[in-house]
Amino acid sequence: MPLNIVVADDHPVLLAGMEHLLQAVPGLAIAGLVRDSTELVDLLSRTPVDVAVCDFSMPNGRYGDGVTLLRFLQRRFPALHLVVLTGMESPLVLRSIQRAGVSCIVSKSDPLEQLVPAVHAASRRQAFISAEIARLIAEAGPQGDMQEVEALSKRESEVLRMFAEGLSVMQIAERVGRSRKTISTQKIAAMRKLGLQRDAEIFEYALTHGLVQASQNARAGAGGDGSAD
């Protein structure tokens, strides 16, 4: 029996490329192509699927994306095997994918053909890390795995979440009815507790801890200025 594969990606050209690649492999059958988490869950609910190749960042879906979606899929479809395709380069994000229980990860910087051994490994419950993913994780070393040193207060978590969503310190202050100085102080305090040095690390923390979706985080991070306040 062939392995039934579903491919989820919001980029039509990449989706078509993966379809062309995988349907030419003996023993693999394309069960469906989807563009977001809503379509993915709908297909999985009515079609037998062995392996899902899932883009880490897919906007607009009802079930989110990133780590939030991966954990949901594993709860809802425990027999499903997952391969994550991602353009993310943060070791913190990549390790969060592994901690979410996904052991087959392919970088969009690697040849698309890497998906074939990844799909086979996933179907056997084995690990497969593409060359670029392995390099990023290895180069980061132990410091790539940030640990929470102190628990954040409710307001500090709130500030980090909104900042990661793309709001400025002033916009957060206006939304929650506190002064800019208070918001800046809470942001700096949260960064100190978590050992974060740059705004980019706030985006990574929020993504890996499910405070924001991967697609939402990517849009917000594009506007970050790298300052601490």
Residue frames as a rotation matrix with the C-alpha (Angstrom) as fourth column:
MET 1
0.573 0.819 0.000 0.00
0.819 -0.573 0.000 0.00
0.000 0.000 -1.000 0.00
PRO 2
-0.168 -0.649 0.742 1.34
0.551 -0.686 -0.476 3.45
0.817 0.329 0.473 -0.89
LEU 3
-0.551 -0.061 -0.832 1.89
0.765 -0.435 -0.474 6.10
-0.334 -0.898 0.287 1.75
ASN 4
0.373 0.732 0.570 -0.84
0.833 -0.535 0.142 8.73
0.409 0.422 -0.809 1.57
ILE 5
-0.606 -0.703 -0.373 0.67
0.782 -0.611 -0.119 12.22
-0.145 -0.364 0.920 1.76
VAL 6
0.709 0.681 0.185 -0.96
0.700 -0.711 -0.065 15.59
0.087 0.176 -0.981 2.31
VAL 7
-0.468 -0.869 0.159 1.04
0.859 -0.490 -0.146 18.72
0.205 0.068 0.976 1.57
ALA 8
0.662 0.684 -0.307 0.22
0.745 -0.644 0.173 22.02
-0.079 -0.343 -0.936 3.33
ASP 9
-0.540 -0.799 -0.265 1.76
0.728 -0.601 0.329 25.29
-0.422 -0.016 0.907 2.18
ASP 10
0.406 0.763 -0.503 0.37
0.413 -0.645 -0.643 28.74
-0.815 0.054 -0.577 1.45
HIS 11
-0.209 -0.530 -0.822 2.75
-0.611 -0.585 0.533 29.34
-0.763 0.614 -0.202 -1.48
PRO 12
0.745 0.667 0.016 1.16
-0.408 0.474 -0.780 27.95
-0.528 0.575 0.625 -4.71
VAL 13
0.474 -0.625 -0.619 4.45
-0.731 0.112 -0.673 27.58
0.490 0.772 -0.404 -6.59
LEU 14
-0.590 -0.710 0.385 6.11
-0.800 0.449 -0.398 25.66
0.110 -0.543 -0.832 -3.77
LEU 15
0.004 0.697 0.717 2.97
-0.566 0.593 -0.573 23.58
-0.824 -0.404 0.397 -3.28
ALA 16
0.861 0.311 -0.403 3.00
-0.498 0.349 -0.794 22.62
-0.107 0.884 0.455 -6.97
GLY 17
0.046 -0.942 -0.333 6.71
-0.825 0.152 -0.545 21.81
0.564 0.300 -0.770 -6.79
MET 18
-0.590 -0.230 0.774 6.22
-0.723 0.578 -0.379 19.47
-0.360 -0.783 -0.507 -3.85
GLU 19
0.471 0.820 0.324 3.30
-0.480 0.546 -0.687 17.78
-0.740 0.168 0.651 -5.58
HIS 20
0.713 -0.244 -0.657 5.37
-0.629 0.193 -0.753 17.22
0.311 0.950 -0.016 -8.72
LEU 21
-0.347 -0.935 0.077 8.28
-0.846 0.276 -0.457 15.84
0.406 -0.223 -0.886 -6.69
LEU 22
-0.548 0.083 0.832 6.36
-0.654 0.578 -0.488 13.51
-0.522 -0.812 -0.263 -4.38
GLN 23
0.529 0.837 0.142 3.88
-0.557 0.468 -0.686 12.06
-0.641 0.284 0.713 -6.86
ALA 24
0.505 -0.430 -0.749 6.79
-0.712 0.283 -0.643 10.84
0.488 0.857 -0.163 -8.98
VAL 25
-0.548 -0.730 0.408 8.17
-0.830 0.413 -0.374 8.74
0.105 -0.544 -0.833 -6.10
PRO 26
-0.198 0.469 -0.861 7.10
-0.155 0.852 0.500 5.07
0.968 0.232 -0.096 -6.16
GLY 27
-0.403 0.115 -0.908 5.18
0.777 0.566 -0.274 4.14
0.483 -0.816 -0.317 -3.04
LEU 28
-0.798 0.172 -0.578 3.90
0.268 -0.758 -0.595 7.67
-0.540 -0.629 0.559 -2.37
ALA 29
-0.285 0.777 0.561 0.40
0.861 -0.049 0.506 8.95
0.421 0.627 -0.655 -3.20
ILE 30
-0.973 -0.020 0.229 -0.80
-0.046 -0.959 -0.280 12.55
0.225 -0.284 0.932 -2.88
ALA 31
-0.435 0.852 -0.291 -3.99
0.899 0.394 -0.191 12.55
-0.048 -0.345 -0.937 -0.81
GLY 32
0.686 0.712 0.150 -4.43
0.721 -0.693 -0.004 16.30
0.101 0.111 -0.989 -1.05
LEU 33
-0.559 -0.759 0.334 -2.93
0.694 -0.648 -0.313 19.78
0.454 0.057 0.889 -1.30
VAL 34
0.552 0.763 -0.337 -4.01
0.820 -0.424 0.383 22.45
0.149 -0.488 -0.860 1.17
ARG 35
0.018 -0.516 0.857 -3.16
0.395 -0.783 -0.480 26.10
0.919 0.347 0.190 1.79
ASP 36
-0.317 -0.144 0.938 -3.85
-0.706 -0.625 -0.334 26.66
0.634 -0.768 0.097 5.49
SER 37
-0.962 -0.155 0.225 -4.65
-0.272 0.636 -0.722 24.89
-0.031 -0.756 -0.654 8.75
THR 38
-0.127 0.985 0.119 -8.42
-0.724 -0.010 -0.690 25.01
-0.678 -0.174 0.714 8.16
GLU 39
0.463 0.251 -0.850 -8.13
-0.844 0.417 -0.337 23.08
0.270 0.873 0.405 4.91
LEU 40
-0.535 -0.762 -0.366 -5.55
-0.569 0.645 -0.511 20.75
0.625 -0.065 -0.778 6.46
VAL 41
-0.818 0.256 0.514 -7.72
-0.390 0.410 -0.824 19.74
-0.422 -0.875 -0.236 9.42
ASP 42
0.229 0.949 -0.216 -10.77
-0.820 0.069 -0.569 19.38
-0.525 0.307 0.794 7.18
LEU 43
0.237 -0.199 -0.951 -8.89
-0.776 0.550 -0.308 17.00
0.584 0.811 -0.024 4.85
LEU 44
-0.785 -0.615 -0.076 -7.38
-0.427 0.625 -0.653 14.99
0.450 -0.480 -0.753 7.72
SER 45
-0.535 0.656 0.532 -10.84
-0.618 0.125 -0.776 14.60
-0.576 -0.744 0.339 9.25
ARG 46
0.522 0.853 -0.015 -12.26
-0.591 0.349 -0.728 12.90
-0.615 0.389 0.686 6.17
THR 47
0.734 -0.333 -0.591 -9.29
-0.463 0.391 -0.795 11.32
0.496 0.858 0.133 4.36
PRO 48
0.869 -0.494 -0.010 -6.83
0.375 0.645 0.666 8.62
-0.322 -0.583 0.746 5.52
VAL 49
0.699 -0.698 0.153 -3.37
-0.391 -0.554 -0.735 10.23
0.598 0.454 -0.660 5.60
ASP 50
0.643 -0.559 -0.523 -0.08
0.709 0.693 0.131 8.69
0.290 -0.455 0.842 6.69
VAL 51
-0.326 -0.844 -0.426 2.25
0.889 -0.428 0.166 11.70
-0.323 -0.325 0.889 6.49
ALA 52
0.850 0.517 0.100 1.58
0.524 -0.811 -0.261 15.44
-0.054 0.274 -0.960 6.44
VAL 53
-0.376 -0.903 0.208 4.23
0.917 -0.395 -0.059 17.74
0.136 0.169 0.976 5.00
CYS 54
0.635 0.747 -0.197 3.43
0.770 -0.593 0.237 21.02
0.060 -0.302 -0.951 6.70
ASP 55
-0.118 -0.589 0.799 4.84
0.346 -0.779 -0.523 24.52
0.931 0.215 0.296 6.24
PHE 56
-0.529 -0.156 -0.834 5.67
0.846 -0.016 -0.533 25.97
0.070 -0.988 0.141 9.65
SER 57
-0.697 0.228 -0.680 4.27
0.054 -0.929 -0.367 29.41
-0.715 -0.293 0.635 8.79
MET 58
-0.700 0.573 0.427 0.81
0.595 0.137 0.792 29.51
0.395 0.808 -0.436 7.18
PRO 59
-0.946 0.321 -0.038 -1.43
-0.248 -0.796 -0.552 32.54
-0.207 -0.513 0.833 7.82
ASN 60
-0.511 0.844 -0.161 -5.22
-0.810 -0.411 0.418 32.75
0.287 0.344 0.894 8.00
GLY 61
-0.427 0.366 -0.827 -6.09
0.062 0.924 0.377 29.23
0.902 0.109 -0.417 9.12
ARG 62
0.515 0.777 0.361 -8.62
-0.390 -0.163 0.907 28.62
0.763 -0.608 0.219 11.90
TYR 63
0.926 -0.152 -0.346 -6.18
0.353 0.671 0.652 26.40
0.133 -0.726 0.675 13.81
GLY 64
0.718 -0.671 -0.187 -3.19
-0.438 -0.643 0.629 28.73
-0.542 -0.370 -0.755 13.65
ASP 65
0.741 -0.575 -0.347 0.26
-0.090 0.427 -0.900 27.67
0.665 0.698 0.264 12.57
GLY 66
-0.112 -0.889 0.443 3.72
-0.739 -0.224 -0.636 27.11
0.664 -0.399 -0.632 14.02
VAL 67
-0.939 -0.335 -0.077 4.11
-0.182 0.674 -0.716 25.17
0.292 -0.658 -0.694 17.24
THR 68
-0.461 0.844 0.273 0.45
-0.675 -0.134 -0.726 25.76
-0.576 -0.519 0.632 18.11
LEU 69
0.388 0.613 -0.688 -0.69
-0.916 0.335 -0.218 23.89
0.097 0.715 0.692 15.00
LEU 70
-0.351 -0.605 -0.715 1.85
-0.500 0.766 -0.404 21.09
0.792 0.215 -0.571 15.40
ARG 71
-0.961 -0.003 0.276 0.70
-0.256 0.380 -0.889 20.36
-0.102 -0.925 -0.366 18.93
PHE 72
-0.087 0.996 -0.007 -2.95
-0.815 -0.076 -0.574 20.50
-0.573 -0.044 0.819 17.88
LEU 73
0.233 0.148 -0.961 -2.38
-0.851 0.509 -0.128 18.05
0.470 0.848 0.245 15.02
GLN 74
-0.690 -0.577 -0.437 -0.66
-0.297 0.777 -0.555 15.59
0.660 -0.253 -0.707 17.32
ARG 75
-0.783 0.497 0.373 -3.52
-0.354 0.136 -0.925 15.72
-0.511 -0.857 0.069 19.82
ARG 76
0.130 0.938 -0.321 -6.26
-0.818 -0.082 -0.570 15.50
-0.561 0.337 0.756 17.19
PHE 77
0.829 0.085 -0.553 -4.57
-0.468 0.648 -0.601 12.96
0.308 0.757 0.576 14.89
PRO 78
0.483 -0.678 0.554 -2.17
-0.650 0.147 0.746 10.90
-0.587 -0.720 -0.370 17.05
ALA 79
0.463 -0.302 0.834 -1.44
0.452 0.889 0.071 8.38
-0.762 0.344 0.548 14.27
LEU 80
0.979 -0.049 0.198 -0.36
0.150 -0.490 -0.859 11.12
0.139 0.870 -0.472 11.83
HIS 81
0.141 -0.984 -0.107 3.35
0.894 0.080 0.440 11.46
-0.424 -0.157 0.892 11.00
LEU 82
0.923 0.241 -0.300 4.64
0.162 -0.950 -0.267 15.00
-0.350 0.198 -0.916 10.46
VAL 83
-0.142 -0.930 0.339 7.35
0.989 -0.119 0.089 16.56
-0.042 0.348 0.937 8.32
VAL 84
0.645 0.324 -0.692 7.88
0.386 -0.920 -0.071 20.29
-0.660 -0.221 -0.718 8.88
LEU 85
0.027 -0.568 0.822 9.14
0.948 -0.248 -0.202 22.46
0.318 0.785 0.532 6.04
THR 86
0.745 0.264 -0.613 10.44
0.546 -0.769 0.332 25.82
-0.383 -0.582 -0.717 7.22
GLY 87
0.395 -0.615 0.683 12.39
0.433 -0.531 -0.728 28.90
0.810 0.583 0.057 6.23
MET 88
0.957 -0.018 0.290 13.02
-0.258 -0.510 0.821 29.75
0.133 -0.860 -0.493 9.89
GLU 89
0.246 -0.948 -0.202 16.69
0.058 0.222 -0.973 30.03
0.968 0.228 0.110 10.84
SER 90
0.085 -0.175 0.981 16.41
-0.904 -0.428 0.002 30.58
0.419 -0.887 -0.195 14.58
PRO 91
-0.691 -0.378 -0.616 17.81
-0.107 0.896 -0.431 27.63
0.715 -0.232 -0.660 16.56
LEU 92
-0.857 0.436 0.276 15.32
-0.342 -0.080 -0.936 28.50
-0.386 -0.896 0.218 19.31
VAL 93
0.091 0.924 -0.371 12.45
-0.952 -0.028 -0.303 28.02
-0.291 0.381 0.878 16.87
LEU 94
-0.037 -0.167 -0.985 13.94
-0.656 0.747 -0.103 24.87
0.754 0.643 -0.137 15.39
ARG 95
-0.930 -0.315 -0.189 14.40
-0.059 0.635 -0.770 23.32
0.362 -0.705 -0.609 18.82
SER 96
-0.537 0.807 0.244 10.84
-0.639 -0.200 -0.743 24.26
-0.551 -0.555 0.623 19.71
ILE 97
0.207 0.557 -0.804 9.68
-0.925 0.378 0.024 22.21
0.317 0.739 0.594 16.71
GLN 98
-0.445 -0.454 -0.772 11.64
-0.191 0.890 -0.414 19.25
0.875 -0.037 -0.483 18.02
ARG 99
-0.982 0.078 0.172 10.26
-0.165 0.088 -0.982 19.76
-0.092 -0.993 -0.073 21.54
ALA 100
-0.162 0.980 -0.114 6.77
-0.932 -0.189 -0.308 19.75
-0.323 0.056 0.945 20.06
GLY 101
0.153 0.191 0.969 7.43
-0.205 0.966 -0.158 16.15
-0.967 -0.174 0.187 19.03
VAL 102
0.977 0.145 -0.159 8.41
-0.174 0.097 -0.980 16.61
-0.126 0.985 0.120 15.37
SER 103
0.305 -0.916 0.262 11.63
0.026 0.283 0.959 14.84
-0.952 -0.286 0.110 14.44
CYS 104
-0.135 -0.309 0.942 11.59
0.947 0.239 0.214 15.38
-0.291 0.921 0.260 10.66
ILE 105
0.575 0.234 -0.784 12.44
0.167 -0.972 -0.168 18.96
-0.801 -0.035 -0.598 9.64
VAL 106
0.011 -0.520 0.854 13.49
0.992 0.110 0.055 20.24
-0.123 0.847 0.517 6.21
SER 107
-0.243 -0.183 -0.953 14.80
0.212 -0.968 0.132 23.72
-0.947 -0.170 0.274 5.47
LYS 108
0.828 0.551 0.105 13.48
0.268 -0.224 -0.937 25.63
-0.493 0.804 -0.333 2.49
SER 109
0.439 -0.761 -0.477 17.14
-0.815 -0.561 0.146 26.50
-0.379 0.325 -0.867 1.81
ASP 110
-0.499 -0.584 0.641 17.92
-0.275 0.808 0.522 22.84
-0.822 0.084 -0.563 1.14
PRO 111
-0.873 0.187 -0.451 17.05
-0.415 0.202 0.887 21.04
0.257 0.961 -0.098 -2.13
LEU 112
-0.004 0.980 0.197 13.37
-0.999 -0.013 0.046 20.15
0.047 -0.196 0.979 -2.24
GLU 113
0.137 -0.009 -0.991 14.38
-0.381 0.923 -0.061 16.53
0.914 0.386 0.123 -2.86
GLN 114
-0.865 -0.475 0.160 15.22
-0.293 0.219 -0.931 16.33
0.407 -0.852 -0.328 0.86
LEU 115
-0.148 0.903 0.404 11.49
-0.986 -0.101 -0.135 15.90
-0.081 -0.418 0.905 1.42
VAL 116
0.346 0.319 -0.882 11.59
-0.561 0.824 0.078 12.35
0.752 0.468 0.464 0.05
PRO 117
-0.442 -0.520 -0.731 13.85
0.277 0.696 -0.662 10.82
0.853 -0.495 -0.164 2.73
ALA 118
-0.889 0.162 0.428 12.10
-0.447 -0.511 -0.734 12.99
0.100 -0.844 0.527 5.32
VAL 119
0.101 0.990 -0.095 8.70
-0.963 0.122 0.241 11.53
0.250 0.067 0.966 4.41
HIS 120
0.264 -0.056 -0.963 10.04
-0.105 0.991 -0.086 7.97
0.959 0.124 0.256 4.52
ALA 121
-0.777 -0.601 -0.190 11.73
0.151 0.115 -0.982 8.61
0.612 -0.791 0.001 7.89
ALA 122
-0.619 0.614 0.489 8.55
-0.784 -0.516 -0.346 10.12
0.040 -0.598 0.801 9.34
SER 123
0.324 0.805 -0.496 6.50
-0.759 0.535 0.372 7.11
0.565 0.256 0.785 8.22
ARG 124
0.159 -0.366 -0.917 8.90
0.309 0.901 -0.306 4.86
0.938 -0.234 0.256 10.16
ARG 125
0.976 0.216 -0.021 8.91
0.110 -0.410 0.905 7.16
0.187 -0.886 -0.424 13.21
GLN 126
0.154 -0.981 -0.117 12.55
0.982 0.140 0.125 7.93
-0.106 -0.134 0.985 12.58
ALA 127
0.439 -0.071 -0.895 14.31
0.200 -0.964 0.175 11.31
-0.876 -0.256 -0.409 12.65
PHE 128
0.083 -0.485 0.870 15.41
0.993 -0.030 -0.112 13.29
0.080 0.874 0.479 9.61
ILE 129
0.532 -0.033 -0.846 17.04
0.234 -0.955 0.184 16.72
-0.814 -0.295 -0.500 9.82
SER 130
0.854 -0.218 0.472 18.08
0.463 -0.094 -0.881 18.36
0.237 0.971 0.021 6.55
ALA 131
0.008 -1.000 -0.025 21.64
0.921 0.017 -0.389 19.65
0.390 -0.020 0.921 6.19
GLU 132
-0.355 -0.132 0.925 20.82
0.053 -0.991 -0.121 23.33
0.933 0.006 0.359 6.74
ILE 133
0.694 0.644 0.322 18.69
-0.336 -0.105 0.936 22.62
0.637 -0.758 0.144 9.83
ALA 134
0.727 -0.488 -0.483 21.48
0.667 0.667 0.331 20.48
0.160 -0.563 0.811 11.29
ARG 135
-0.269 -0.884 0.381 24.01
0.733 -0.445 -0.514 23.23
0.625 0.141 0.768 10.64
LEU 136
-0.029 0.338 0.941 21.90
-0.263 -0.910 0.320 25.93
0.964 -0.238 0.115 12.29
ILE 137
0.911 0.413 0.020 21.30
-0.151 0.288 0.946 23.86
0.385 -0.864 0.325 15.40
ALA 138
0.511 -0.788 -0.344 24.93
0.839 0.545 -0.002 22.74
0.189 -0.288 0.939 15.67
GLU 139
-0.312 -0.680 0.663 26.33
0.517 -0.707 -0.482 26.26
0.797 0.192 0.572 15.26
ALA 140
0.388 0.545 0.743 24.05
-0.330 -0.670 0.665 27.62
0.860 -0.503 -0.080 17.98
GLY 141
-0.687 -0.667 -0.287 25.45
-0.006 0.400 -0.916 25.27
0.727 -0.628 -0.279 20.59
PRO 142
-0.484 0.487 -0.727 23.90
0.858 0.429 -0.284 24.90
0.173 -0.761 -0.625 24.05
GLN 143
-0.804 0.151 -0.575 23.14
0.161 -0.875 -0.456 28.62
-0.572 -0.460 0.680 24.28
GLY 144
-0.851 0.512 -0.119 20.59
-0.272 -0.235 0.933 28.21
0.450 0.826 0.339 21.50
ASP 145
-0.134 0.810 -0.570 18.22
0.588 0.528 0.613 26.66
0.798 -0.253 -0.547 24.03
MET 146
-0.608 -0.067 0.791 17.01
-0.402 -0.833 -0.380 29.52
0.684 -0.549 0.480 26.22
GLN 147
-0.404 0.460 -0.791 15.53
0.769 0.639 -0.021 28.66
0.496 -0.617 -0.612 29.56
GLU 148
0.404 0.607 0.684 13.09
-0.003 -0.747 0.665 30.65
0.915 -0.271 -0.300 31.64
VAL 149
-0.658 -0.734 -0.169 15.03
0.227 0.021 -0.974 31.84
0.718 -0.679 0.153 34.69
GLU 150
-0.884 0.442 -0.154 12.14
0.027 -0.279 -0.960 33.50
-0.467 -0.853 0.235 36.46
ALA 151
-0.232 0.889 0.395 8.41
0.956 0.284 -0.078 33.38
-0.182 0.359 -0.915 35.90
LEU 152
-0.859 0.012 0.512 7.01
0.203 -0.910 0.362 36.42
0.470 0.414 0.779 34.14
SER 153
-0.661 0.713 -0.233 4.24
0.018 -0.295 -0.955 38.42
-0.750 -0.636 0.182 35.72
LYS 154
0.115 0.817 0.566 0.90
0.788 0.272 -0.553 38.55
-0.605 0.509 -0.612 33.92
ARG 155
0.819 0.218 -0.531 1.58
-0.037 -0.903 -0.429 42.12
-0.572 0.371 -0.731 32.75
GLU 156
-0.177 -0.945 -0.277 5.10
-0.597 -0.120 0.793 41.31
-0.783 0.305 -0.543 31.56
SER 157
-0.575 0.047 0.817 3.75
0.473 0.833 0.285 38.40
-0.667 0.551 -0.502 29.48
GLU 158
0.518 0.852 0.081 1.06
0.629 -0.315 -0.710 40.68
-0.580 0.418 -0.699 28.10
VAL 159
0.535 -0.393 -0.748 3.62
-0.470 -0.874 0.123 43.29
-0.702 0.286 -0.652 27.05
LEU 160
-0.567 -0.806 0.171 5.85
-0.333 0.413 0.848 40.71
-0.754 0.424 -0.502 25.36
ARG 161
-0.245 0.553 0.796 2.92
0.723 0.651 -0.230 39.18
-0.646 0.519 -0.559 23.50
MET 162
0.772 0.610 -0.180 1.72
0.362 -0.655 -0.663 42.52
-0.523 0.447 -0.726 22.12
PHE 163
0.214 -0.783 -0.584 5.26
-0.632 -0.566 0.529 43.59
-0.745 0.256 -0.616 21.24
ALA 164
-0.676 -0.471 0.566 5.76
0.026 0.753 0.658 40.32
-0.736 0.459 -0.497 19.35
GLU 165
0.161 0.830 0.534 2.48
0.785 0.220 -0.579 40.97
-0.598 0.513 -0.616 17.52
GLY 166
-0.222 -0.373 0.901 4.06
0.905 -0.423 0.048 44.14
0.363 0.826 0.431 16.12
LEU 167
0.823 0.538 0.183 2.85
0.417 -0.790 0.449 46.87
0.386 -0.293 -0.875 18.47
SER 168
-0.187 -0.873 0.451 5.31
0.127 -0.477 -0.870 49.54
0.974 -0.105 0.200 19.58
VAL 169
-0.721 -0.129 -0.680 5.85
0.679 0.058 -0.731 50.43
0.134 -0.990 0.046 23.24
MET 170
-0.910 0.398 -0.116 3.72
-0.366 -0.903 -0.227 53.55
-0.195 -0.164 0.967 22.74
GLN 171
-0.329 0.821 -0.466 0.90
-0.610 0.192 0.769 51.58
0.721 0.537 0.438 21.08
ILE 172
-0.325 0.166 -0.931 0.92
0.556 0.830 -0.046 49.04
0.765 -0.532 -0.362 23.91
ALA 173
-0.921 -0.073 -0.384 0.77
0.365 -0.510 -0.779 51.85
-0.138 -0.857 0.496 26.47
GLU 174
-0.711 0.691 -0.127 -2.24
-0.698 -0.676 0.236 53.37
0.077 0.257 0.963 24.72
ARG 175
-0.233 0.643 -0.730 -4.01
-0.279 0.675 0.683 50.01
0.932 0.362 0.022 24.44
VAL 176
-0.131 0.132 -0.982 -3.62
0.723 0.691 -0.004 48.98
0.679 -0.711 -0.186 28.09
GLY 177
0.716 0.508 0.480 -3.89
0.130 -0.772 0.622 52.44
0.686 -0.383 -0.618 29.63
ARG 178
0.646 -0.593 -0.481 -0.42
0.609 0.020 0.793 52.55
-0.461 -0.805 0.374 31.19
SER 179
0.680 -0.429 -0.594 2.42
-0.470 -0.878 0.096 55.01
-0.563 0.214 -0.799 30.65
ARG 180
0.762 -0.489 -0.425 5.10
-0.310 0.301 -0.902 54.48
0.569 0.819 0.078 28.03
LYS 181
-0.180 -0.881 0.437 7.69
-0.868 -0.067 -0.492 54.40
0.463 -0.468 -0.753 30.81
THR 182
0.081 0.291 0.953 5.80
-0.778 0.616 -0.121 51.64
-0.622 -0.732 0.276 32.64
ILE 183
0.953 0.302 0.024 5.50
-0.210 0.715 -0.667 49.52
-0.218 0.631 0.745 29.50
SER 184
0.456 -0.861 -0.224 9.17
-0.477 -0.024 -0.879 50.03
0.752 0.507 -0.421 28.67
THR 185
-0.262 -0.529 0.807 10.13
-0.964 0.104 -0.245 49.04
0.046 -0.842 -0.537 32.23
GLN 186
0.414 0.508 0.755 7.98
-0.547 0.802 -0.240 45.89
-0.728 -0.313 0.610 32.07
LYS 187
0.950 -0.113 -0.292 9.44
-0.218 0.432 -0.875 44.95
0.225 0.895 0.385 28.68
ILE 188
0.075 -0.995 0.067 13.00
-0.677 -0.101 -0.729 45.38
0.732 0.009 -0.682 29.94
ALA 189
-0.153 -0.070 0.986 12.22
-0.931 0.346 -0.120 43.45
-0.332 -0.936 -0.118 33.14
ALA 190
0.788 0.505 0.351 10.77
-0.345 0.835 -0.427 40.55
-0.509 0.216 0.833 31.13
MET 191
0.735 -0.586 -0.341 13.79
-0.281 0.193 -0.940 40.49
0.617 0.787 -0.023 28.82
ARG 192
-0.180 -0.832 0.525 16.13
-0.896 -0.082 -0.437 40.43
0.407 -0.549 -0.730 31.83
LYS 193
0.168 0.330 0.929 14.25
-0.767 0.636 -0.087 37.53
-0.620 -0.697 0.360 33.44
LEU 194
0.909 0.299 0.289 14.39
-0.055 0.775 -0.629 35.52
-0.412 0.556 0.722 30.21
GLY 195
0.009 -0.992 0.126 17.97
0.291 0.123 0.949 36.39
-0.957 0.028 0.290 29.34
LEU 196
0.500 0.249 0.829 16.92
0.860 -0.032 -0.510 38.12
-0.101 0.968 -0.230 26.10
GLN 197
-0.359 -0.762 -0.539 19.25
0.595 -0.632 0.497 40.75
-0.719 -0.142 0.680 24.65
ARG 198
-0.979 -0.039 -0.199 17.55
-0.136 -0.606 0.784 41.83
-0.151 0.794 0.588 21.42
ASP 199
-0.193 0.971 -0.140 14.03
-0.823 -0.238 -0.516 42.45
-0.534 0.015 0.845 20.19
ALA 200
-0.127 0.103 -0.987 14.45
-0.803 0.573 0.163 39.61
0.582 0.813 0.010 17.67
GLU 201
-0.895 -0.253 -0.366 14.78
-0.008 0.832 -0.555 37.25
0.445 -0.494 -0.747 20.62
ILE 202
-0.609 0.779 0.149 11.41
-0.465 -0.198 -0.863 38.46
-0.642 -0.595 0.482 21.94
PHE 203
0.120 0.651 -0.749 9.83
-0.992 0.105 -0.068 37.38
0.035 0.752 0.659 18.65
GLU 204
-0.419 -0.365 -0.831 11.53
-0.412 0.892 -0.184 33.99
0.809 0.266 -0.525 18.93
TYR 205
-0.993 0.058 0.102 10.43
-0.076 0.348 -0.935 33.52
-0.090 -0.936 -0.341 22.53
ALA 206
-0.304 0.950 -0.075 6.82
-0.729 -0.283 -0.624 34.46
-0.613 -0.135 0.778 21.74
LEU 207
0.076 0.291 -0.954 6.75
-0.913 0.406 0.051 32.08
0.402 0.866 0.296 18.78
THR 208
-0.577 -0.420 -0.700 8.24
-0.217 0.906 -0.363 29.10
0.787 -0.057 -0.614 20.58
HIS 209
-0.969 0.237 -0.063 5.95
0.119 0.229 -0.966 29.55
-0.215 -0.944 -0.250 23.59
GLY 210
-0.478 0.833 0.278 2.76
0.855 0.369 0.364 29.86
0.201 0.412 -0.889 21.55
LEU 211
-0.341 0.347 -0.873 2.13
0.423 -0.773 -0.473 33.54
-0.839 -0.531 0.117 22.38
VAL 212
0.094 0.346 -0.934 1.81
-0.743 -0.600 -0.297 34.37
-0.663 0.721 0.200 18.68
GLN 213
0.825 0.209 0.525 1.44
0.181 0.782 -0.597 32.43
-0.535 0.588 0.607 15.43
ALA 214
-0.088 -0.942 0.323 4.42
0.701 0.172 0.692 31.84
-0.708 0.287 0.645 13.17
SER 215
-0.089 0.102 0.991 3.00
0.922 -0.368 0.120 33.90
0.377 0.924 -0.061 10.29
GLN 216
0.885 0.443 0.144 2.02
0.333 -0.817 0.470 36.72
0.326 -0.368 -0.871 12.67
ASN 217
0.615 -0.730 -0.296 5.46
0.295 -0.135 0.946 36.66
-0.731 -0.669 0.132 14.25
ALA 218
-0.187 -0.713 0.676 7.21
0.928 0.098 0.360 36.79
-0.322 0.695 0.643 10.89
ARG 219
0.308 0.374 0.875 5.29
0.683 -0.727 0.070 39.92
0.662 0.577 -0.479 9.91
ALA 220
0.996 0.077 -0.048 6.00
0.087 -0.659 0.747 41.62
0.026 -0.748 -0.663 13.23
GLY 221
0.431 -0.901 -0.041 9.65
0.517 0.209 0.830 40.63
-0.740 -0.379 0.556 13.25
ALA 222
0.085 -0.381 0.921 10.20
0.977 -0.152 -0.153 42.23
0.198 0.912 0.359 9.87
GLY 223
0.531 0.202 0.823 9.57
0.212 -0.972 0.101 45.60
0.821 0.120 -0.559 11.46
GLY 224
0.815 -0.230 -0.531 11.74
0.555 0.051 0.830 45.10
-0.164 -0.972 0.169 14.56
ASP 225
0.794 -0.524 0.309 14.50
-0.297 -0.777 -0.555 47.66
0.531 0.348 -0.772 15.15
GLY 226
0.206 -0.762 -0.614 16.64
0.451 0.630 -0.632 45.52
0.868 -0.147 0.474 17.42
SER 227
-0.442 -0.366 0.819 16.44
-0.459 -0.692 -0.557 47.94
0.770 -0.622 0.138 20.38
ALA 228
-0.788 0.065 -0.612 15.73
0.478 0.691 -0.542 46.89
0.387 -0.720 -0.576 23.93
ASP 229
-0.515 0.645 -0.565 13.10
0.501 -0.308 -0.809 49.49
-0.696 -0.699 -0.164 24.62
